[in-house]
């Protein structure tokens, strides 16, 4: 896996590397050894984490984004990460 892909994955989680830990657990890597994970595998992981319903910015609250997956287009703070979804579970 390239450094650019690692950085992209790290942006999904917190500053302590939670997204890399999730990636390792997703592919069953022992001791967080990410060497067997390719860029294609990382892309598959990333596509499962991003929400298609998220839109940056909100018309009412400037600190939030907008969830287009709700009837009223509610403000949300997930930033497109399904693991941080305000309205649905991880597998929406």
Gaussian input, Z-matrix of N, CA and C with variables (Angstrom, degrees):
# hf/3-21g

backbone

0 1
 N
 C     1     B1
 C     2     B2     1     A1
 N     3     B3     2     A2     1     D1
 C     4     B4     3     A3     2     D2
 C     5     B5     4     A4     3     D3
 N     6     B6     5     A5     4     D4
 C     7     B7     6     A6     5     D5
 C     8     B8     7     A7     6     D6
 N     9     B9     8     A8     7     D7
 C    10    B10     9     A9     8     D8
 C    11    B11    10    A10     9     D9
 N    12    B12    11    A11    10    D10
 C    13    B13    12    A12    11    D11
 C    14    B14    13    A13    12    D12
 N    15    B15    14    A14    13    D13
 C    16    B16    15    A15    14    D14
 C    17    B17    16    A16    15    D15
 N    18    B18    17    A17    16    D16
 C    19    B19    18    A18    17    D17
 C    20    B20    19    A19    18    D18
 N    21    B21    20    A20    19    D19
 C    22    B22    21    A21    20    D20
 C    23    B23    22    A22    21    D21
 N    24    B24    23    A23    22    D22
 C    25    B25    24    A24    23    D23
 C    26    B26    25    A25    24    D24
 N    27    B27    26    A26    25    D25
 C    28    B28    27    A27    26    D26
 C    29    B29    28    A28    27    D27
 N    30    B30    29    A29    28    D28
 C    31    B31    30    A30    29    D29
 C    32    B32    31    A31    30    D30
 N    33    B33    32    A32    31    D31
 C    34    B34    33    A33    32    D32
 C    35    B35    34    A34    33    D33
 N    36    B36    35    A35    34    D34
 C    37    B37    36    A36    35    D35
 C    38    B38    37    A37    36    D36
 N    39    B39    38    A38    37    D37
 C    40    B40    39    A39    38    D38
 C    41    B41    40    A40    39    D39
 N    42    B42    41    A41    40    D40
 C    43    B43    42    A42    41    D41
 C    44    B44    43    A43    42    D42
 N    45    B45    44    A44    43    D43
 C    46    B46    45    A45    44    D44
 C    47    B47    46    A46    45    D45
 N    48    B48    47    A47    46    D46
 C    49    B49    48    A48    47    D47
 C    50    B50    49    A49    48    D48
 N    51    B51    50    A50    49    D49
 C    52    B52    51    A51    50    D50
 C    53    B53    52    A52    51    D51
 N    54    B54    53    A53    52    D52
 C    55    B55    54    A54    53    D53
 C    56    B56    55    A55    54    D54
 N    57    B57    56    A56    55    D55
 C    58    B58    57    A57    56    D56
 C    59    B59    58    A58    57    D57
 N    60    B60    59    A59    58    D58
 C    61    B61    60    A60    59    D59
 C    62    B62    61    A61    60    D60
 N    63    B63    62    A62    61    D61
 C    64    B64    63    A63    62    D62
 C    65    B65    64    A64    63    D63
 N    66    B66    65    A65    64    D64
 C    67    B67    66    A66    65    D65
 C    68    B68    67    A67    66    D66
 N    69    B69    68    A68    67    D67
 C    70    B70    69    A69    68    D68
 C    71    B71    70    A70    69    D69
 N    72    B72    71    A71    70    D70
 C    73    B73    72    A72    71    D71
 C    74    B74    73    A73    72    D72
 N    75    B75    74    A74    73    D73
 C    76    B76    75    A75    74    D74
 C    77    B77    76    A76    75    D75
 N    78    B78    77    A77    76    D76
 C    79    B79    78    A78    77    D77
 C    80    B80    79    A79    78    D78
 N    81    B81    80    A80    79    D79
 C    82    B82    81    A81    80    D80
 C    83    B83    82    A82    81    D81
 N    84    B84    83    A83    82    D82
 C    85    B85    84    A84    83    D83
 C    86    B86    85    A85    84    D84
 N    87    B87    86    A86    85    D85
 C    88    B88    87    A87    86    D86
 C    89    B89    88    A88    87    D87
 N    90    B90    89    A89    88    D88
 C    91    B91    90    A90    89    D89
 C    92    B92    91    A91    90    D90
 N    93    B93    92    A92    91    D91
 C    94    B94    93    A93    92    D92
 C    95    B95    94    A94    93    D93
 N    96    B96    95    A95    94    D94
 C    97    B97    96    A96    95    D95
 C    98    B98    97    A97    96    D96
 N    99    B99    98    A98    97    D97
 C   100   B100    99    A99    98    D98
 C   101   B101   100   A100    99    D99
 N   102   B102   101   A101   100   D100
 C   103   B103   102   A102   101   D101
 C   104   B104   103   A103   102   D102
 N   105   B105   104   A104   103   D103
 C   106   B106   105   A105   104   D104
 C   107   B107   106   A106   105   D105
 N   108   B108   107   A107   106   D106
 C   109   B109   108   A108   107   D107
 C   110   B110   109   A109   108   D108
 N   111   B111   110   A110   109   D109
 C   112   B112   111   A111   110   D110
 C   113   B113   112   A112   111   D111
 N   114   B114   113   A113   112   D112
 C   115   B115   114   A114   113   D113
 C   116   B116   115   A115   114   D114
 N   117   B117   116   A116   115   D115
 C   118   B118   117   A117   116   D116
 C   119   B119   118   A118   117   D117
 N   120   B120   119   A119   118   D118
 C   121   B121   120   A120   119   D119
 C   122   B122   121   A121   120   D120
 N   123   B123   122   A122   121   D121
 C   124   B124   123   A123   122   D122
 C   125   B125   124   A124   123   D123
 N   126   B126   125   A125   124   D124
 C   127   B127   126   A126   125   D125
 C   128   B128   127   A127   126   D126
 N   129   B129   128   A128   127   D127
 C   130   B130   129   A129   128   D128
 C   131   B131   130   A130   129   D129
 N   132   B132   131   A131   130   D130
 C   133   B133   132   A132   131   D131
 C   134   B134   133   A133   132   D132
 N   135   B135   134   A134   133   D133
 C   136   B136   135   A135   134   D134
 C   137   B137   136   A136   135   D135
 N   138   B138   137   A137   136   D136
 C   139   B139   138   A138   137   D137
 C   140   B140   139   A139   138   D138
 N   141   B141   140   A140   139   D139
 C   142   B142   141   A141   140   D140
 C   143   B143   142   A142   141   D141
 N   144   B144   143   A143   142   D142
 C   145   B145   144   A144   143   D143
 C   146   B146   145   A145   144   D144
 N   147   B147   146   A146   145   D145
 C   148   B148   147   A147   146   D146
 C   149   B149   148   A148   147   D147
 N   150   B150   149   A149   148   D148
 C   151   B151   150   A150   149   D149
 C   152   B152   151   A151   150   D150
 N   153   B153   152   A152   151   D151
 C   154   B154   153   A153   152   D152
 C   155   B155   154   A154   153   D153
 N   156   B156   155   A155   154   D154
 C   157   B157   156   A156   155   D155
 C   158   B158   157   A157   156   D156
 N   159   B159   158   A158   157   D157
 C   160   B160   159   A159   158   D158
 C   161   B161   160   A160   159   D159
 N   162   B162   161   A161   160   D160
 C   163   B163   162   A162   161   D161
 C   164   B164   163   A163   162   D162
 N   165   B165   164   A164   163   D163
 C   166   B166   165   A165   164   D164
 C   167   B167   166   A166   165   D165
 N   168   B168   167   A167   166   D166
 C   169   B169   168   A168   167   D167
 C   170   B170   169   A169   168   D168
 N   171   B171   170   A170   169   D169
 C   172   B172   171   A171   170   D170
 C   173   B173   172   A172   171   D171
 N   174   B174   173   A173   172   D172
 C   175   B175   174   A174   173   D173
 C   176   B176   175   A175   174   D174
 N   177   B177   176   A176   175   D175
 C   178   B178   177   A177   176   D176
 C   179   B179   178   A178   177   D177
 N   180   B180   179   A179   178   D178
 C   181   B181   180   A180   179   D179
 C   182   B182   181   A181   180   D180
 N   183   B183   182   A182   181   D181
 C   184   B184   183   A183   182   D182
 C   185   B185   184   A184   183   D183
 N   186   B186   185   A185   184   D184
 C   187   B187   186   A186   185   D185
 C   188   B188   187   A187   186   D186
 N   189   B189   188   A188   187   D187
 C   190   B190   189   A189   188   D188
 C   191   B191   190   A190   189   D189
 N   192   B192   191   A191   190   D190
 C   193   B193   192   A192   191   D191
 C   194   B194   193   A193   192   D192
 N   195   B195   194   A194   193   D193
 C   196   B196   195   A195   194   D194
 C   197   B197   196   A196   195   D195
 N   198   B198   197   A197   196   D196
 C   199   B199   198   A198   197   D197
 C   200   B200   199   A199   198   D198
 N   201   B201   200   A200   199   D199
 C   202   B202   201   A201   200   D200
 C   203   B203   202   A202   201   D201
 N   204   B204   203   A203   202   D202
 C   205   B205   204   A204   203   D203
 C   206   B206   205   A205   204   D204
 N   207   B207   206   A206   205   D205
 C   208   B208   207   A207   206   D206
 C   209   B209   208   A208   207   D207
 N   210   B210   209   A209   208   D208
 C   211   B211   210   A210   209   D209
 C   212   B212   211   A211   210   D210
 N   213   B213   212   A212   211   D211
 C   214   B214   213   A213   212   D212
 C   215   B215   214   A214   213   D213
 N   216   B216   215   A215   214   D214
 C   217   B217   216   A216   215   D215
 C   218   B218   217   A217   216   D216
 N   219   B219   218   A218   217   D217
 C   220   B220   219   A219   218   D218
 C   221   B221   220   A220   219   D219
 N   222   B222   221   A221   220   D220
 C   223   B223   222   A222   221   D221
 C   224   B224   223   A223   222   D222
 N   225   B225   224   A224   223   D223
 C   226   B226   225   A225   224   D224
 C   227   B227   226   A226   225   D225
 N   228   B228   227   A227   226   D226
 C   229   B229   228   A228   227   D227
 C   230   B230   229   A229   228   D228
 N   231   B231   230   A230   229   D229
 C   232   B232   231   A231   230   D230
 C   233   B233   232   A232   231   D231
 N   234   B234   233   A233   232   D232
 C   235   B235   234   A234   233   D233
 C   236   B236   235   A235   234   D234
 N   237   B237   236   A236   235   D235
 C   238   B238   237   A237   236   D236
 C   239   B239   238   A238   237   D237
 N   240   B240   239   A239   238   D238
 C   241   B241   240   A240   239   D239
 C   242   B242   241   A241   240   D240
 N   243   B243   242   A242   241   D241
 C   244   B244   243   A243   242   D242
 C   245   B245   244   A244   243   D243
 N   246   B246   245   A245   244   D244
 C   247   B247   246   A246   245   D245
 C   248   B248   247   A247   246   D246
 N   249   B249   248   A248   247   D247
 C   250   B250   249   A249   248   D248
 C   251   B251   250   A250   249   D249
 N   252   B252   251   A251   250   D250
 C   253   B253   252   A252   251   D251
 C   254   B254   253   A253   252   D252
 N   255   B255   254   A254   253   D253
 C   256   B256   255   A255   254   D254
 C   257   B257   256   A256   255   D255
 N   258   B258   257   A257   256   D256
 C   259   B259   258   A258   257   D257
 C   260   B260   259   A259   258   D258
 N   261   B261   260   A260   259   D259
 C   262   B262   261   A261   260   D260
 C   263   B263   262   A262   261   D261
 N   264   B264   263   A263   262   D262
 C   265   B265   264   A264   263   D263
 C   266   B266   265   A265   264   D264
 N   267   B267   266   A266   265   D265
 C   268   B268   267   A267   266   D266
 C   269   B269   268   A268   267   D267
 N   270   B270   269   A269   268   D268
 C   271   B271   270   A270   269   D269
 C   272   B272   271   A271   270   D270
 N   273   B273   272   A272   271   D271
 C   274   B274   273   A273   272   D272
 C   275   B275   274   A274   273   D273

   B1=1.4504
   B2=1.5302
   B3=1.3214
   B4=1.4652
   B5=1.5301
   B6=1.3065
   B7=1.4613
   B8=1.5301
   B9=1.3266
   B10=1.4612
   B11=1.5330
   B12=1.3196
   B13=1.4606
   B14=1.5293
   B15=1.3155
   B16=1.4699
   B17=1.5316
   B18=1.3140
   B19=1.4646
   B20=1.5247
   B21=1.3302
   B22=1.4579
   B23=1.5323
   B24=1.3188
   B25=1.4584
   B26=1.5256
   B27=1.3168
   B28=1.4665
   B29=1.5215
   B30=1.3273
   B31=1.4583
   B32=1.5253
   B33=1.3262
   B34=1.4608
   B35=1.5243
   B36=1.3072
   B37=1.4604
   B38=1.5110
   B39=1.3238
   B40=1.4589
   B41=1.5340
   B42=1.3276
   B43=1.4616
   B44=1.5310
   B45=1.3179
   B46=1.4611
   B47=1.5276
   B48=1.3305
   B49=1.4579
   B50=1.5119
   B51=1.3303
   B52=1.4621
   B53=1.5293
   B54=1.3354
   B55=1.4673
   B56=1.5317
   B57=1.3229
   B58=1.4718
   B59=1.5221
   B60=1.3279
   B61=1.4628
   B62=1.5211
   B63=1.3308
   B64=1.4648
   B65=1.5241
   B66=1.3253
   B67=1.4660
   B68=1.5274
   B69=1.3245
   B70=1.4681
   B71=1.5241
   B72=1.3180
   B73=1.4592
   B74=1.5267
   B75=1.3208
   B76=1.4602
   B77=1.5294
   B78=1.3352
   B79=1.4623
   B80=1.5291
   B81=1.3140
   B82=1.4564
   B83=1.5156
   B84=1.3173
   B85=1.4759
   B86=1.5268
   B87=1.3103
   B88=1.4580
   B89=1.5226
   B90=1.3088
   B91=1.4687
   B92=1.5267
   B93=1.3337
   B94=1.4630
   B95=1.5243
   B96=1.3241
   B97=1.4633
   B98=1.5285
   B99=1.3271
   B100=1.4560
   B101=1.5258
   B102=1.3212
   B103=1.4631
   B104=1.5310
   B105=1.3500
   B106=1.4626
   B107=1.5323
   B108=1.3165
   B109=1.4670
   B110=1.5266
   B111=1.3234
   B112=1.4696
   B113=1.5298
   B114=1.3381
   B115=1.4621
   B116=1.5242
   B117=1.3255
   B118=1.4637
   B119=1.5292
   B120=1.3208
   B121=1.4551
   B122=1.5338
   B123=1.3292
   B124=1.4657
   B125=1.5194
   B126=1.3383
   B127=1.4627
   B128=1.5240
   B129=1.3219
   B130=1.4650
   B131=1.5270
   B132=1.3333
   B133=1.4596
   B134=1.5278
   B135=1.3195
   B136=1.4586
   B137=1.5173
   B138=1.3214
   B139=1.4633
   B140=1.5252
   B141=1.3216
   B142=1.4617
   B143=1.5242
   B144=1.3206
   B145=1.4646
   B146=1.5248
   B147=1.3133
   B148=1.4577
   B149=1.5210
   B150=1.3022
   B151=1.4600
   B152=1.5268
   B153=1.3089
   B154=1.4616
   B155=1.5263
   B156=1.3108
   B157=1.4676
   B158=1.5236
   B159=1.3140
   B160=1.4745
   B161=1.5202
   B162=1.3173
   B163=1.4526
   B164=1.5238
   B165=1.3194
   B166=1.4661
   B167=1.5296
   B168=1.2882
   B169=1.4692
   B170=1.5285
   B171=1.3059
   B172=1.4516
   B173=1.5154
   B174=1.3072
   B175=1.4626
   B176=1.5253
   B177=1.3377
   B178=1.4619
   B179=1.5275
   B180=1.3425
   B181=1.4586
   B182=1.5245
   B183=1.3255
   B184=1.4585
   B185=1.5374
   B186=1.3252
   B187=1.4621
   B188=1.5297
   B189=1.3292
   B190=1.4657
   B191=1.5221
   B192=1.3276
   B193=1.4493
   B194=1.5184
   B195=1.3343
   B196=1.4499
   B197=1.5137
   B198=1.3217
   B199=1.4559
   B200=1.5186
   B201=1.3228
   B202=1.4570
   B203=1.5241
   B204=1.3369
   B205=1.4508
   B206=1.5096
   B207=1.3152
   B208=1.4641
   B209=1.5245
   B210=1.3083
   B211=1.4602
   B212=1.5342
   B213=1.3145
   B214=1.4587
   B215=1.5298
   B216=1.3282
   B217=1.4728
   B218=1.5264
   B219=1.3211
   B220=1.4591
   B221=1.5272
   B222=1.3444
   B223=1.4614
   B224=1.5266
   B225=1.3180
   B226=1.4634
   B227=1.5286
   B228=1.3126
   B229=1.4666
   B230=1.5224
   B231=1.3211
   B232=1.4742
   B233=1.5229
   B234=1.3218
   B235=1.4593
   B236=1.5273
   B237=1.3207
   B238=1.4522
   B239=1.5090
   B240=1.3205
   B241=1.4649
   B242=1.5234
   B243=1.3272
   B244=1.4623
   B245=1.5226
   B246=1.3209
   B247=1.4600
   B248=1.5253
   B249=1.3228
   B250=1.4616
   B251=1.5279
   B252=1.3237
   B253=1.4674
   B254=1.5291
   B255=1.3288
   B256=1.4579
   B257=1.5221
   B258=1.3280
   B259=1.4585
   B260=1.5263
   B261=1.3187
   B262=1.4500
   B263=1.5238
   B264=1.3232
   B265=1.4542
   B266=1.5218
   B267=1.3102
   B268=1.4735
   B269=1.5164
   B270=1.3213
   B271=1.4564
   B272=1.5148
   B273=1.3385
   B274=1.4628
   B275=1.5093
   A1=107.91
   A2=115.45
   A3=119.89
   A4=110.84
   A5=115.08
   A6=121.16
   A7=110.17
   A8=117.09
   A9=120.76
   A10=111.05
   A11=117.37
   A12=122.08
   A13=110.57
   A14=116.88
   A15=121.02
   A16=110.25
   A17=116.75
   A18=121.18
   A19=110.56
   A20=116.74
   A21=121.17
   A22=111.26
   A23=116.58
   A24=120.65
   A25=110.74
   A26=116.63
   A27=120.06
   A28=112.07
   A29=117.92
   A30=121.14
   A31=112.42
   A32=117.76
   A33=121.03
   A34=112.78
   A35=116.88
   A36=120.52
   A37=113.44
   A38=114.76
   A39=120.39
   A40=110.12
   A41=115.95
   A42=121.38
   A43=113.52
   A44=116.63
   A45=120.53
   A46=112.34
   A47=117.55
   A48=120.51
   A49=115.36
   A50=117.19
   A51=119.86
   A52=112.64
   A53=117.38
   A54=119.94
   A55=111.03
   A56=117.30
   A57=119.90
   A58=110.45
   A59=116.77
   A60=120.13
   A61=110.68
   A62=116.89
   A63=120.76
   A64=110.94
   A65=116.67
   A66=121.33
   A67=110.60
   A68=116.31
   A69=120.73
   A70=110.58
   A71=117.68
   A72=120.69
   A73=111.12
   A74=117.23
   A75=122.53
   A76=111.25
   A77=115.95
   A78=120.63
   A79=113.27
   A80=117.60
   A81=121.50
   A82=114.18
   A83=117.43
   A84=121.71
   A85=109.73
   A86=116.00
   A87=121.24
   A88=110.29
   A89=116.81
   A90=123.40
   A91=112.80
   A92=117.25
   A93=123.17
   A94=112.81
   A95=117.12
   A96=122.22
   A97=107.80
   A98=116.95
   A99=121.94
   A100=113.27
   A101=118.24
   A102=120.97
   A103=114.40
   A104=120.92
   A105=118.27
   A106=114.43
   A107=117.98
   A108=121.22
   A109=109.53
   A110=115.45
   A111=121.20
   A112=109.94
   A113=115.97
   A114=120.27
   A115=111.25
   A116=117.11
   A117=120.36
   A118=111.11
   A119=116.46
   A120=120.66
   A121=110.05
   A122=116.19
   A123=120.79
   A124=110.57
   A125=117.24
   A126=120.44
   A127=111.47
   A128=117.23
   A129=120.27
   A130=110.72
   A131=116.33
   A132=120.77
   A133=110.28
   A134=117.27
   A135=121.41
   A136=111.82
   A137=117.49
   A138=120.02
   A139=111.25
   A140=117.95
   A141=121.10
   A142=111.31
   A143=118.04
   A144=121.30
   A145=112.93
   A146=118.17
   A147=120.93
   A148=111.29
   A149=115.77
   A150=122.24
   A151=109.53
   A152=115.98
   A153=120.58
   A154=112.34
   A155=116.87
   A156=121.45
   A157=113.10
   A158=118.16
   A159=121.16
   A160=110.62
   A161=114.92
   A162=121.62
   A163=107.79
   A164=118.13
   A165=119.65
   A166=111.02
   A167=115.89
   A168=124.10
   A169=110.83
   A170=114.17
   A171=121.69
   A172=107.95
   A173=116.17
   A174=120.86
   A175=112.53
   A176=117.31
   A177=121.22
   A178=112.73
   A179=117.40
   A180=122.03
   A181=109.71
   A182=117.68
   A183=119.86
   A184=114.18
   A185=117.79
   A186=120.57
   A187=112.37
   A188=117.88
   A189=122.01
   A190=111.39
   A191=113.87
   A192=121.13
   A193=108.60
   A194=116.68
   A195=121.54
   A196=110.24
   A197=116.75
   A198=121.92
   A199=108.19
   A200=116.81
   A201=121.31
   A202=111.77
   A203=116.44
   A204=121.58
   A205=113.50
   A206=117.55
   A207=121.11
   A208=108.92
   A209=115.81
   A210=121.14
   A211=111.80
   A212=116.27
   A213=121.04
   A214=114.19
   A215=118.54
   A216=122.33
   A217=110.32
   A218=114.33
   A219=123.18
   A220=112.65
   A221=117.27
   A222=120.78
   A223=109.64
   A224=117.70
   A225=120.72
   A226=110.25
   A227=115.03
   A228=121.03
   A229=112.47
   A230=117.86
   A231=121.02
   A232=113.19
   A233=118.07
   A234=123.54
   A235=112.29
   A236=117.04
   A237=121.84
   A238=115.44
   A239=118.13
   A240=122.90
   A241=108.78
   A242=117.56
   A243=121.50
   A244=112.76
   A245=117.00
   A246=119.85
   A247=112.38
   A248=117.26
   A249=121.70
   A250=112.07
   A251=116.92
   A252=122.08
   A253=111.41
   A254=115.04
   A255=121.32
   A256=113.05
   A257=118.37
   A258=121.22
   A259=114.78
   A260=118.48
   A261=121.50
   A262=110.48
   A263=116.91
   A264=121.88
   A265=111.29
   A266=115.56
   A267=121.35
   A268=112.95
   A269=117.88
   A270=120.74
   A271=113.36
   A272=118.89
   A273=121.77
   A274=109.69
   D1=137.31
   D2=-177.73
   D3=-79.04
   D4=162.11
   D5=179.57
   D6=-63.43
   D7=-39.07
   D8=179.14
   D9=-59.29
   D10=-40.33
   D11=179.66
   D12=-68.73
   D13=-38.09
   D14=176.98
   D15=-62.16
   D16=-43.30
   D17=178.74
   D18=-63.22
   D19=-41.36
   D20=178.99
   D21=-62.01
   D22=-40.48
   D23=178.58
   D24=-69.59
   D25=-40.85
   D26=-178.95
   D27=-61.88
   D28=-28.45
   D29=-179.90
   D30=-67.90
   D31=-17.04
   D32=177.90
   D33=-76.17
   D34=-27.14
   D35=-173.75
   D36=-109.15
   D37=-161.64
   D38=179.75
   D39=-87.35
   D40=-177.24
   D41=-176.97
   D42=-74.38
   D43=-6.17
   D44=-178.66
   D45=-97.90
   D46=8.28
   D47=176.01
   D48=85.07
   D49=27.10
   D50=-177.55
   D51=-62.36
   D52=-34.48
   D53=179.99
   D54=-68.20
   D55=-36.48
   D56=176.92
   D57=-67.71
   D58=-36.59
   D59=176.33
   D60=-64.88
   D61=-40.04
   D62=177.34
   D63=-64.69
   D64=-39.99
   D65=177.66
   D66=-61.86
   D67=-45.41
   D68=178.98
   D69=-62.65
   D70=-41.89
   D71=179.16
   D72=-68.29
   D73=-37.10
   D74=-179.46
   D75=-60.70
   D76=-39.91
   D77=179.99
   D78=-98.83
   D79=4.55
   D80=175.91
   D81=67.85
   D82=36.85
   D83=179.62
   D84=-80.13
   D85=128.55
   D86=178.05
   D87=-76.82
   D88=141.85
   D89=176.19
   D90=53.70
   D91=29.96
   D92=178.49
   D93=56.86
   D94=33.22
   D95=176.16
   D96=-80.85
   D97=107.43
   D98=-176.21
   D99=-92.64
   D100=3.76
   D101=-175.92
   D102=-61.36
   D103=-31.89
   D104=179.05
   D105=-78.43
   D106=-3.43
   D107=-176.60
   D108=-90.23
   D109=123.91
   D110=179.47
   D111=-91.21
   D112=172.74
   D113=176.89
   D114=-63.10
   D115=-37.12
   D116=178.57
   D117=-63.57
   D118=-41.19
   D119=177.92
   D120=-64.57
   D121=-40.71
   D122=178.57
   D123=-64.50
   D124=-38.65
   D125=177.66
   D126=-63.54
   D127=-39.50
   D128=177.12
   D129=-62.56
   D130=-41.76
   D131=177.32
   D132=-63.08
   D133=-44.69
   D134=-179.38
   D135=-63.07
   D136=-40.26
   D137=-178.69
   D138=-65.65
   D139=-29.10
   D140=177.94
   D141=-76.38
   D142=-21.49
   D143=-176.04
   D144=-90.93
   D145=-25.57
   D146=-176.40
   D147=-85.30
   D148=141.50
   D149=-179.39
   D150=-101.30
   D151=130.13
   D152=179.32
   D153=-76.90
   D154=-13.96
   D155=-176.90
   D156=-85.92
   D157=-8.76
   D158=-175.18
   D159=-83.71
   D160=138.33
   D161=173.91
   D162=-132.46
   D163=127.21
   D164=179.18
   D165=-62.02
   D166=150.76
   D167=178.89
   D168=72.14
   D169=152.77
   D170=178.85
   D171=-135.93
   D172=142.28
   D173=-176.91
   D174=-67.72
   D175=-23.78
   D176=-175.10
   D177=-106.96
   D178=-44.66
   D179=-178.38
   D180=-113.48
   D181=109.74
   D182=-176.83
   D183=-66.54
   D184=-15.94
   D185=-178.58
   D186=-85.43
   D187=-5.36
   D188=-173.66
   D189=-121.11
   D190=167.47
   D191=169.01
   D192=-98.42
   D193=-168.15
   D194=179.91
   D195=-125.69
   D196=133.41
   D197=174.37
   D198=-93.54
   D199=113.20
   D200=179.74
   D201=-84.46
   D202=-1.80
   D203=179.84
   D204=-86.95
   D205=-2.10
   D206=176.74
   D207=-105.60
   D208=157.08
   D209=-176.37
   D210=-60.70
   D211=-40.38
   D212=-175.75
   D213=-95.88
   D214=8.10
   D215=-177.32
   D216=52.42
   D217=65.67
   D218=-173.87
   D219=-72.14
   D220=151.27
   D221=171.18
   D222=-66.57
   D223=142.69
   D224=178.35
   D225=-145.06
   D226=160.07
   D227=-178.29
   D228=-117.94
   D229=16.93
   D230=-174.95
   D231=-74.91
   D232=-20.65
   D233=-177.34
   D234=57.64
   D235=28.88
   D236=177.80
   D237=84.01
   D238=3.39
   D239=179.29
   D240=-93.39
   D241=116.06
   D242=-177.98
   D243=-61.14
   D244=-26.59
   D245=179.32
   D246=-70.30
   D247=-17.71
   D248=-179.41
   D249=-111.37
   D250=17.38
   D251=-175.07
   D252=-58.72
   D253=134.56
   D254=178.55
   D255=-81.46
   D256=-19.29
   D257=-170.51
   D258=-120.79
   D259=-31.62
   D260=-174.52
   D261=-126.25
   D262=170.14
   D263=176.55
   D264=-77.70
   D265=-177.65
   D266=-178.00
   D267=-63.15
   D268=-31.20
   D269=-173.68
   D270=-99.85
   D271=31.25
   D272=179.99
   D273=-58.77

